[in-house]
């Protein structure tokens, strides 16, 4: 994997100038890209005062970035809350290539509107002790993510058919491949979840629909504005996978924000109900939803362990995996895996 781009503002300013007149405000966090938050100095032609100039990872080809644009515009047309795609003022292009600078590889660049608000991780932490407020927030998340998933059903593109370790349809093989990187004392917990996946989830997977999915609606790719509405960021992990993948992945991250005294499965019902209202799930999808969510968490701990072996001095990789291990231990202790399909079926109108 090519490292995240590391350009300075002087290097990217000529690209930004293609989209308007801006001043640099600050860098925004990104795991694999580089995001420059800009403030427009000439507001006469555009409504966006603040814009994000995204410098894509060099691994992202022009075709894949174009796919992200198509998906973004399709989701927006369906009423999803996402960043608006800007075009250059001279030629109307949506993608500008940043030429190599000081030996750095070329990168594709886009300008997107800035969605103000707080990351879901922060908003969820603030409402953790209030079940009523948390339910309302999770319901808003379900609406936002469900609208994106619904918009992408039926849309096909060759670039979306790719191998990716974060693909839920490959989770069994990825976890099996990387489980050897997990410490011996934690492996029995992981093996237990994998065994239940093979016994209860795997036989139903052939029934699941497939379509292009966002594939990473985590709590740092969802932003909550001052009105409580939720916007969806960053389509860089999208691929063709299970239609219910976004619901399962989002559940995985919402579970981290359920306090010990609150029931895990019942706390997910507002999200599932709201997602289902926007993107109706089929019975097999509902029945596998929680199991796939757990597989996302298992994939996460395995990938952390693998990356930690590649970067043994990077203590953050192991620290960041601690909440995931804690969640898996809680799920195993509370034995809620069999409860989830029943309650999810009920809330989606399929009966117990």
TORKOL-4160 file (C-alpha; in steps of 0.2 Angstrom, whole numbers, padded with zeros to 4 digits, m for minus):
352
<pt num="1" X="0000" Y="0000" Z="0000"/>
<pt num="2" X="0007" Y="0017" Z="m0005"/>
<pt num="3" X="0008" Y="0029" Z="0010"/>
<pt num="4" X="m0005" Y="0043" Z="0012"/>
<pt num="5" X="0000" Y="0059" Z="0002"/>
<pt num="6" X="0009" Y="0072" Z="0012"/>
<pt num="7" X="0009" Y="0088" Z="0001"/>
<pt num="8" X="0010" Y="0105" Z="0009"/>
<pt num="9" X="m0002" Y="0119" Z="0005"/>
<pt num="10" X="0009" Y="0128" Z="m0007"/>
<pt num="11" X="0010" Y="0112" Z="m0018"/>
<pt num="12" X="m0009" Y="0110" Z="m0019"/>
<pt num="13" X="m0014" Y="0128" Z="m0020"/>
<pt num="14" X="m0013" Y="0129" Z="m0039"/>
<pt num="15" X="m0026" Y="0114" Z="m0040"/>
<pt num="16" X="m0037" Y="0123" Z="m0027"/>
<pt num="17" X="m0037" Y="0138" Z="m0038"/>
<pt num="18" X="m0045" Y="0128" Z="m0052"/>
<pt num="19" X="m0061" Y="0127" Z="m0041"/>
<pt num="20" X="m0061" Y="0145" Z="m0035"/>
<pt num="21" X="m0052" Y="0157" Z="m0024"/>
<pt num="22" X="m0048" Y="0150" Z="m0007"/>
<pt num="23" X="m0037" Y="0152" Z="0009"/>
<pt num="24" X="m0030" Y="0137" Z="0018"/>
<pt num="25" X="m0039" Y="0134" Z="0035"/>
<pt num="26" X="m0032" Y="0118" Z="0042"/>
<pt num="27" X="m0030" Y="0099" Z="0038"/>
<pt num="28" X="m0044" Y="0087" Z="0042"/>
<pt num="29" X="m0040" Y="0069" Z="0048"/>
<pt num="30" X="m0039" Y="0055" Z="0035"/>
<pt num="31" X="m0032" Y="0038" Z="0036"/>
<pt num="32" X="m0027" Y="0036" Z="0018"/>
<pt num="33" X="m0030" Y="0053" Z="0009"/>
<pt num="34" X="m0026" Y="0071" Z="0013"/>
<pt num="35" X="m0040" Y="0083" Z="0016"/>
<pt num="36" X="m0037" Y="0102" Z="0015"/>
<pt num="37" X="m0051" Y="0113" Z="0023"/>
<pt num="38" X="m0052" Y="0129" Z="0013"/>
<pt num="39" X="m0062" Y="0145" Z="0016"/>
<pt num="40" X="m0068" Y="0154" Z="0000"/>
<pt num="41" X="m0062" Y="0172" Z="m0001"/>
<pt num="42" X="m0074" Y="0176" Z="m0015"/>
<pt num="43" X="m0092" Y="0171" Z="m0011"/>
<pt num="44" X="m0100" Y="0179" Z="m0026"/>
<pt num="45" X="m0101" Y="0163" Z="m0036"/>
<pt num="46" X="m0104" Y="0149" Z="m0024"/>
<pt num="47" X="m0114" Y="0146" Z="m0009"/>
<pt num="48" X="m0101" Y="0135" Z="0000"/>
<pt num="49" X="m0090" Y="0146" Z="0011"/>
<pt num="50" X="m0079" Y="0131" Z="0016"/>
<pt num="51" X="m0073" Y="0118" Z="0004"/>
<pt num="52" X="m0063" Y="0102" Z="0006"/>
<pt num="53" X="m0049" Y="0099" Z="m0006"/>
<pt num="54" X="m0047" Y="0080" Z="m0006"/>
<pt num="55" X="m0030" Y="0074" Z="m0012"/>
<pt num="56" X="m0033" Y="0055" Z="m0015"/>
<pt num="57" X="m0021" Y="0041" Z="m0010"/>
<pt num="58" X="m0010" Y="0037" Z="m0026"/>
<pt num="59" X="m0017" Y="0020" Z="m0026"/>
<pt num="60" X="m0034" Y="0028" Z="m0032"/>
<pt num="61" X="m0035" Y="0027" Z="m0051"/>
<pt num="62" X="m0044" Y="0040" Z="m0061"/>
<pt num="63" X="m0057" Y="0027" Z="m0065"/>
<pt num="64" X="m0060" Y="0023" Z="m0046"/>
<pt num="65" X="m0061" Y="0042" Z="m0042"/>
<pt num="66" X="m0074" Y="0044" Z="m0056"/>
<pt num="67" X="m0084" Y="0030" Z="m0048"/>
<pt num="68" X="m0084" Y="0039" Z="m0032"/>
<pt num="69" X="m0091" Y="0054" Z="m0041"/>
<pt num="70" X="m0105" Y="0044" Z="m0049"/>
<pt num="71" X="m0110" Y="0036" Z="m0033"/>
<pt num="72" X="m0110" Y="0053" Z="m0023"/>
<pt num="73" X="m0121" Y="0061" Z="m0036"/>
<pt num="74" X="m0133" Y="0046" Z="m0037"/>
<pt num="75" X="m0134" Y="0047" Z="m0018"/>
<pt num="76" X="m0137" Y="0065" Z="m0018"/>
<pt num="77" X="m0150" Y="0064" Z="m0031"/>
<pt num="78" X="m0159" Y="0051" Z="m0020"/>
<pt num="79" X="m0160" Y="0064" Z="m0006"/>
<pt num="80" X="m0145" Y="0057" Z="0004"/>
<pt num="81" X="m0135" Y="0070" Z="0014"/>
<pt num="82" X="m0118" Y="0070" Z="0007"/>
<pt num="83" X="m0104" Y="0082" Z="0001"/>
<pt num="84" X="m0108" Y="0091" Z="m0015"/>
<pt num="85" X="m0096" Y="0089" Z="m0029"/>
<pt num="86" X="m0088" Y="0105" Z="m0036"/>
<pt num="87" X="m0081" Y="0107" Z="m0053"/>
<pt num="88" X="m0067" Y="0118" Z="m0060"/>
<pt num="89" X="m0072" Y="0136" Z="m0064"/>
<pt num="90" X="m0063" Y="0135" Z="m0081"/>
<pt num="91" X="m0067" Y="0118" Z="m0089"/>
<pt num="92" X="m0080" Y="0110" Z="m0078"/>
<pt num="93" X="m0070" Y="0095" Z="m0073"/>
<pt num="94" X="m0073" Y="0086" Z="m0056"/>
<pt num="95" X="m0056" Y="0078" Z="m0055"/>
<pt num="96" X="m0039" Y="0087" Z="m0057"/>
<pt num="97" X="m0023" Y="0078" Z="m0056"/>
<pt num="98" X="m0009" Y="0084" Z="m0044"/>
<pt num="99" X="0007" Y="0082" Z="m0054"/>
<pt num="100" X="0022" Y="0074" Z="m0045"/>
<pt num="101" X="0031" Y="0086" Z="m0033"/>
<pt num="102" X="0048" Y="0082" Z="m0025"/>
<pt num="103" X="0047" Y="0064" Z="m0030"/>
<pt num="104" X="0029" Y="0061" Z="m0023"/>
<pt num="105" X="0018" Y="0051" Z="m0035"/>
<pt num="106" X="0004" Y="0060" Z="m0044"/>
<pt num="107" X="m0013" Y="0060" Z="m0035"/>
<pt num="108" X="m0031" Y="0063" Z="m0041"/>
<pt num="109" X="m0039" Y="0079" Z="m0032"/>
<pt num="110" X="m0057" Y="0084" Z="m0030"/>
<pt num="111" X="m0066" Y="0098" Z="m0021"/>
<pt num="112" X="m0081" Y="0094" Z="m0010"/>
<pt num="113" X="m0093" Y="0105" Z="0000"/>
<pt num="114" X="m0089" Y="0104" Z="0019"/>
<pt num="115" X="m0102" Y="0096" Z="0030"/>
<pt num="116" X="m0102" Y="0105" Z="0047"/>
<pt num="117" X="m0106" Y="0097" Z="0063"/>
<pt num="118" X="m0098" Y="0084" Z="0075"/>
<pt num="119" X="m0092" Y="0067" Z="0071"/>
<pt num="120" X="m0104" Y="0053" Z="0076"/>
<pt num="121" X="m0091" Y="0046" Z="0088"/>
<pt num="122" X="m0092" Y="0063" Z="0098"/>
<pt num="123" X="m0111" Y="0065" Z="0097"/>
<pt num="124" X="m0114" Y="0047" Z="0102"/>
<pt num="125" X="m0102" Y="0048" Z="0117"/>
<pt num="126" X="m0111" Y="0064" Z="0123"/>
<pt num="127" X="m0128" Y="0055" Z="0123"/>
<pt num="128" X="m0122" Y="0038" Z="0130"/>
<pt num="129" X="m0131" Y="0039" Z="0146"/>
<pt num="130" X="m0148" Y="0045" Z="0139"/>
<pt num="131" X="m0157" Y="0031" Z="0130"/>
<pt num="132" X="m0170" Y="0042" Z="0123"/>
<pt num="133" X="m0158" Y="0054" Z="0115"/>
<pt num="134" X="m0147" Y="0040" Z="0110"/>
<pt num="135" X="m0162" Y="0031" Z="0101"/>
<pt num="136" X="m0166" Y="0047" Z="0092"/>
<pt num="137" X="m0148" Y="0049" Z="0086"/>
<pt num="138" X="m0147" Y="0031" Z="0080"/>
<pt num="139" X="m0163" Y="0033" Z="0071"/>
<pt num="140" X="m0156" Y="0048" Z="0062"/>
<pt num="141" X="m0140" Y="0037" Z="0058"/>
<pt num="142" X="m0151" Y="0023" Z="0051"/>
<pt num="143" X="m0161" Y="0036" Z="0040"/>
<pt num="144" X="m0144" Y="0043" Z="0033"/>
<pt num="145" X="m0136" Y="0027" Z="0029"/>
<pt num="146" X="m0151" Y="0018" Z="0023"/>
<pt num="147" X="m0154" Y="0032" Z="0010"/>
<pt num="148" X="m0137" Y="0029" Z="0003"/>
<pt num="149" X="m0139" Y="0010" Z="0003"/>
<pt num="150" X="m0156" Y="0012" Z="m0006"/>
<pt num="151" X="m0149" Y="0024" Z="m0019"/>
<pt num="152" X="m0135" Y="0012" Z="m0024"/>
<pt num="153" X="m0147" Y="m0003" Z="m0027"/>
<pt num="154" X="m0146" Y="m0007" Z="m0046"/>
<pt num="155" X="m0131" Y="0004" Z="m0050"/>
<pt num="156" X="m0117" Y="m0006" Z="m0058"/>
<pt num="157" X="m0099" Y="m0001" Z="m0062"/>
<pt num="158" X="m0084" Y="m0012" Z="m0066"/>
<pt num="159" X="m0072" Y="m0003" Z="m0054"/>
<pt num="160" X="m0083" Y="m0008" Z="m0039"/>
<pt num="161" X="m0079" Y="m0026" Z="m0042"/>
<pt num="162" X="m0063" Y="m0027" Z="m0033"/>
<pt num="163" X="m0054" Y="m0037" Z="m0019"/>
<pt num="164" X="m0053" Y="m0028" Z="m0003"/>
<pt num="165" X="m0049" Y="m0035" Z="0014"/>
<pt num="166" X="m0063" Y="m0025" Z="0022"/>
<pt num="167" X="m0076" Y="m0033" Z="0010"/>
<pt num="168" X="m0089" Y="m0042" Z="0022"/>
<pt num="169" X="m0092" Y="m0055" Z="0009"/>
<pt num="170" X="m0074" Y="m0060" Z="0011"/>
<pt num="171" X="m0073" Y="m0059" Z="0030"/>
<pt num="172" X="m0072" Y="m0077" Z="0034"/>
<pt num="173" X="m0057" Y="m0080" Z="0023"/>
<pt num="174" X="m0049" Y="m0063" Z="0029"/>
<pt num="175" X="m0051" Y="m0068" Z="0047"/>
<pt num="176" X="m0045" Y="m0085" Z="0045"/>
<pt num="177" X="m0029" Y="m0079" Z="0036"/>
<pt num="178" X="m0025" Y="m0065" Z="0049"/>
<pt num="179" X="m0031" Y="m0074" Z="0065"/>
<pt num="180" X="m0013" Y="m0081" Z="0067"/>
<pt num="181" X="m0007" Y="m0063" Z="0070"/>
<pt num="182" X="m0019" Y="m0062" Z="0085"/>
<pt num="183" X="m0011" Y="m0065" Z="0102"/>
<pt num="184" X="m0013" Y="m0083" Z="0108"/>
<pt num="185" X="m0024" Y="m0078" Z="0123"/>
<pt num="186" X="m0037" Y="m0069" Z="0113"/>
<pt num="187" X="m0038" Y="m0082" Z="0099"/>
<pt num="188" X="m0051" Y="m0093" Z="0107"/>
<pt num="189" X="m0063" Y="m0078" Z="0108"/>
<pt num="190" X="m0060" Y="m0075" Z="0090"/>
<pt num="191" X="m0061" Y="m0093" Z="0085"/>
<pt num="192" X="m0078" Y="m0094" Z="0094"/>
<pt num="193" X="m0086" Y="m0080" Z="0084"/>
<pt num="194" X="m0079" Y="m0087" Z="0068"/>
<pt num="195" X="m0086" Y="m0105" Z="0072"/>
<pt num="196" X="m0103" Y="m0097" Z="0075"/>
<pt num="197" X="m0102" Y="m0087" Z="0059"/>
<pt num="198" X="m0098" Y="m0103" Z="0049"/>
<pt num="199" X="m0113" Y="m0112" Z="0058"/>
<pt num="200" X="m0126" Y="m0099" Z="0058"/>
<pt num="201" X="m0122" Y="m0085" Z="0045"/>
<pt num="202" X="m0113" Y="m0093" Z="0031"/>
<pt num="203" X="m0127" Y="m0105" Z="0026"/>
<pt num="204" X="m0138" Y="m0090" Z="0023"/>
<pt num="205" X="m0126" Y="m0079" Z="0013"/>
<pt num="206" X="m0131" Y="m0085" Z="m0004"/>
<pt num="207" X="m0148" Y="m0078" Z="m0001"/>
<pt num="208" X="m0142" Y="m0060" Z="0001"/>
<pt num="209" X="m0143" Y="m0047" Z="m0012"/>
<pt num="210" X="m0128" Y="m0038" Z="m0019"/>
<pt num="211" X="m0125" Y="m0020" Z="m0024"/>
<pt num="212" X="m0113" Y="m0006" Z="m0023"/>
<pt num="213" X="m0111" Y="m0001" Z="m0005"/>
<pt num="214" X="m0102" Y="0014" Z="0004"/>
<pt num="215" X="m0094" Y="0000" Z="0014"/>
<pt num="216" X="m0087" Y="0011" Z="0029"/>
<pt num="217" X="m0101" Y="0021" Z="0038"/>
<pt num="218" X="m0091" Y="0021" Z="0054"/>
<pt num="219" X="m0093" Y="0034" Z="0067"/>
<pt num="220" X="m0079" Y="0045" Z="0059"/>
<pt num="221" X="m0087" Y="0045" Z="0042"/>
<pt num="222" X="m0104" Y="0051" Z="0049"/>
<pt num="223" X="m0107" Y="0069" Z="0054"/>
<pt num="224" X="m0121" Y="0076" Z="0065"/>
<pt num="225" X="m0126" Y="0094" Z="0062"/>
<pt num="226" X="m0134" Y="0106" Z="0074"/>
<pt num="227" X="m0152" Y="0100" Z="0069"/>
<pt num="228" X="m0147" Y="0082" Z="0073"/>
<pt num="229" X="m0147" Y="0077" Z="0055"/>
<pt num="230" X="m0133" Y="0065" Z="0049"/>
<pt num="231" X="m0122" Y="0067" Z="0034"/>
<pt num="232" X="m0112" Y="0053" Z="0026"/>
<pt num="233" X="m0094" Y="0056" Z="0021"/>
<pt num="234" X="m0080" Y="0047" Z="0012"/>
<pt num="235" X="m0084" Y="0035" Z="m0002"/>
<pt num="236" X="m0066" Y="0029" Z="m0003"/>
<pt num="237" X="m0070" Y="0011" Z="0003"/>
<pt num="238" X="m0085" Y="0008" Z="m0009"/>
<pt num="239" X="m0086" Y="m0009" Z="m0018"/>
<pt num="240" X="m0099" Y="m0022" Z="m0024"/>
<pt num="241" X="m0104" Y="m0032" Z="m0009"/>
<pt num="242" X="m0119" Y="m0037" Z="0001"/>
<pt num="243" X="m0133" Y="m0024" Z="0000"/>
<pt num="244" X="m0135" Y="m0025" Z="0019"/>
<pt num="245" X="m0116" Y="m0022" Z="0022"/>
<pt num="246" X="m0118" Y="m0004" Z="0026"/>
<pt num="247" X="m0131" Y="m0008" Z="0039"/>
<pt num="248" X="m0121" Y="m0022" Z="0047"/>
<pt num="249" X="m0105" Y="m0011" Z="0047"/>
<pt num="250" X="m0114" Y="0004" Z="0055"/>
<pt num="251" X="m0121" Y="m0007" Z="0068"/>
<pt num="252" X="m0103" Y="m0013" Z="0072"/>
<pt num="253" X="m0098" Y="0005" Z="0076"/>
<pt num="254" X="m0114" Y="0009" Z="0085"/>
<pt num="255" X="m0111" Y="m0005" Z="0097"/>
<pt num="256" X="m0096" Y="0003" Z="0104"/>
<pt num="257" X="m0107" Y="0017" Z="0111"/>
<pt num="258" X="m0119" Y="0007" Z="0121"/>
<pt num="259" X="m0115" Y="0009" Z="0140"/>
<pt num="260" X="m0113" Y="m0007" Z="0150"/>
<pt num="261" X="m0130" Y="m0004" Z="0159"/>
<pt num="262" X="m0139" Y="m0003" Z="0142"/>
<pt num="263" X="m0145" Y="m0019" Z="0132"/>
<pt num="264" X="m0134" Y="m0021" Z="0116"/>
<pt num="265" X="m0148" Y="m0028" Z="0104"/>
<pt num="266" X="m0162" Y="m0017" Z="0110"/>
<pt num="267" X="m0151" Y="m0002" Z="0108"/>
<pt num="268" X="m0149" Y="m0006" Z="0090"/>
<pt num="269" X="m0168" Y="m0007" Z="0086"/>
<pt num="270" X="m0170" Y="0012" Z="0082"/>
<pt num="271" X="m0156" Y="0011" Z="0069"/>
<pt num="272" X="m0162" Y="m0005" Z="0061"/>
<pt num="273" X="m0180" Y="0001" Z="0060"/>
<pt num="274" X="m0175" Y="0018" Z="0052"/>
<pt num="275" X="m0163" Y="0009" Z="0040"/>
<pt num="276" X="m0177" Y="m0003" Z="0035"/>
<pt num="277" X="m0189" Y="0011" Z="0032"/>
<pt num="278" X="m0177" Y="0019" Z="0019"/>
<pt num="279" X="m0169" Y="0003" Z="0012"/>
<pt num="280" X="m0181" Y="m0012" Z="0015"/>
<pt num="281" X="m0171" Y="m0027" Z="0020"/>
<pt num="282" X="m0176" Y="m0045" Z="0016"/>
<pt num="283" X="m0178" Y="m0058" Z="0029"/>
<pt num="284" X="m0161" Y="m0067" Z="0026"/>
<pt num="285" X="m0153" Y="m0050" Z="0027"/>
<pt num="286" X="m0161" Y="m0046" Z="0044"/>
<pt num="287" X="m0156" Y="m0063" Z="0050"/>
<pt num="288" X="m0138" Y="m0061" Z="0046"/>
<pt num="289" X="m0136" Y="m0043" Z="0050"/>
<pt num="290" X="m0129" Y="m0044" Z="0068"/>
<pt num="291" X="m0118" Y="m0059" Z="0064"/>
<pt num="292" X="m0110" Y="m0049" Z="0049"/>
<pt num="293" X="m0108" Y="m0034" Z="0061"/>
<pt num="294" X="m0098" Y="m0045" Z="0073"/>
<pt num="295" X="m0088" Y="m0051" Z="0058"/>
<pt num="296" X="m0083" Y="m0033" Z="0054"/>
<pt num="297" X="m0077" Y="m0031" Z="0072"/>
<pt num="298" X="m0067" Y="m0047" Z="0071"/>
<pt num="299" X="m0060" Y="m0041" Z="0054"/>
<pt num="300" X="m0055" Y="m0025" Z="0063"/>
<pt num="301" X="m0045" Y="m0034" Z="0077"/>
<pt num="302" X="m0037" Y="m0046" Z="0065"/>
<pt num="303" X="m0031" Y="m0032" Z="0053"/>
<pt num="304" X="m0025" Y="m0022" Z="0068"/>
<pt num="305" X="m0015" Y="m0037" Z="0074"/>
<pt num="306" X="m0008" Y="m0039" Z="0056"/>
<pt num="307" X="m0003" Y="m0021" Z="0054"/>
<pt num="308" X="0005" Y="m0021" Z="0072"/>
<pt num="309" X="0017" Y="m0034" Z="0066"/>
<pt num="310" X="0021" Y="m0024" Z="0051"/>
<pt num="311" X="0024" Y="m0009" Z="0062"/>
<pt num="312" X="0029" Y="m0016" Z="0079"/>
<pt num="313" X="0033" Y="0002" Z="0086"/>
<pt num="314" X="0016" Y="0009" Z="0082"/>
<pt num="315" X="0008" Y="0006" Z="0099"/>
<pt num="316" X="m0008" Y="0015" Z="0093"/>
<pt num="317" X="m0013" Y="0000" Z="0083"/>
<pt num="318" X="m0015" Y="m0011" Z="0098"/>
<pt num="319" X="m0022" Y="0003" Z="0109"/>
<pt num="320" X="m0036" Y="0007" Z="0096"/>
<pt num="321" X="m0040" Y="m0012" Z="0095"/>
<pt num="322" X="m0044" Y="m0013" Z="0114"/>
<pt num="323" X="m0062" Y="m0007" Z="0112"/>
<pt num="324" X="m0066" Y="m0019" Z="0099"/>
<pt num="325" X="m0059" Y="m0034" Z="0110"/>
<pt num="326" X="m0069" Y="m0027" Z="0124"/>
<pt num="327" X="m0085" Y="m0027" Z="0113"/>
<pt num="328" X="m0082" Y="m0045" Z="0108"/>
<pt num="329" X="m0079" Y="m0050" Z="0126"/>
<pt num="330" X="m0096" Y="m0042" Z="0131"/>
<pt num="331" X="m0106" Y="m0050" Z="0117"/>
<pt num="332" X="m0099" Y="m0067" Z="0121"/>
<pt num="333" X="m0102" Y="m0064" Z="0140"/>
<pt num="334" X="m0120" Y="m0058" Z="0137"/>
<pt num="335" X="m0124" Y="m0071" Z="0124"/>
<pt num="336" X="m0135" Y="m0060" Z="0113"/>
<pt num="337" X="m0131" Y="m0067" Z="0096"/>
<pt num="338" X="m0147" Y="m0078" Z="0096"/>
<pt num="339" X="m0157" Y="m0063" Z="0102"/>
<pt num="340" X="m0153" Y="m0051" Z="0088"/>
<pt num="341" X="m0161" Y="m0060" Z="0073"/>
<pt num="342" X="m0178" Y="m0062" Z="0083"/>
<pt num="343" X="m0178" Y="m0044" Z="0088"/>
<pt num="344" X="m0172" Y="m0037" Z="0071"/>
<pt num="345" X="m0186" Y="m0048" Z="0062"/>
<pt num="346" X="m0199" Y="m0040" Z="0074"/>
<pt num="347" X="m0194" Y="m0022" Z="0071"/>
<pt num="348" X="m0193" Y="m0025" Z="0052"/>
<pt num="349" X="m0211" Y="m0033" Z="0052"/>
<pt num="350" X="m0206" Y="m0051" Z="0049"/>
<pt num="351" X="m0212" Y="m0057" Z="0066"/>
<pt num="352" X="m0202" Y="m0066" Z="0079"/>
